[in-house]
Amino acid sequence: MYPKAPLSARMFPFSLRDLLVTMSILLCAATVCILLRTADSSDGFASPIFVLAVLLISRLTTGYLFGLIAAVLGVICVNFIFTYPYWAFNLTISGYPLTFLSFLAVSVITSTLTSQIKRQEQLRIENEKEKMRANLLRSVSHDIRTPLTSIVGSTSTVLENPGLPRAEQETLLEDVRSEAQWLIRAVENLLSITRMGDGQACITKNVEAAEEILGEAVRKFRKRYPEISVAVEPPGALLLVPMDPILIEQVLANLMENAAVHGETTSRILISARPDGGFARFTVADNGLGISPTVLPTLFDGTLKHSESAKGDGKRNMGLGLSVCMAIVRAHGGTMEAKNLTAGAEFSFRLPLLKEEAGR
């Protein structure tokens, strides 16, 4: 665990970017005041303009440092440049000390409140991320424990009963292989959600043909679920989409597996891709039992409980897989949604297209 930075460094961080933002806004404020003074000889316009500048600087920079600096510089500029006598400090005129102390107080309070609001928003986002991670850990602990128990039980039965008929041994070993394959896919999901969930993931996008991604995802799915019919509806013309092909294949694989496992009666899946404005829309539709309306609002956030999911085999919670899908799609700059059909359910996600592809 890395040590936290000192409190002063967190409250008053310095960066070249914030310095440039502060200088630019103060320069713009001074320019506006000069133009207004050219058109109007009165001096009252400078104070509110610099208060606005302080507000913008506090909003666009990190911490309290540059907001407080802007407040002090604003008071100096208003007094020295935009208040008579110009280009000179004069605090002796009646009302000036109170006026400028009030301006300084308003500027400092504005800067402090704006920085506090930004800090509270950051804390809220961090708390939401921690809540999501906790929900995922609870989900994973349940999902992984059950297949591991099954693997241990099956292998113990084979080892402790050497005289077990070969057919029964093969059945138990097939169960072990199936559970182990599911655990591998669960670990892949965990690695992806870790990569996507830190907010610093760098997606390496390559321009890929949508029909090739569909074909590869379907080929792998058919190996695991040969009893389910899968139809592919490719786009009418070549559709090139910037994406990480491995991650998007994982999204399609998760959606098809959820349709197979949680649709209960699913016997047919239709997977398609087509242009949709400036996006490519990928769709996975099935003829299963559909999705309960009560779980639709939380389907993609990883909080779905086993008791709320469809009655499948009792060990595969679709909440984890769908939260991984959402994280991957968002990292690509896309959106995702789900809805019930007359018979079955439909999951779809959109990925941004290249400008030349979107303009076709």
Beta strands, then each sheet from edge to edge (+ up, - down):
strand 1: 206-209
strand 2: 229-233
strand 3: 240-243
strand 4: 268-276
strand 5: 279-286
strand 6: 335-340
strand 7: 345-352
sheet 1: 1+ 3-
sheet 2: 2+ 4+ 5- 7+ 6-
end
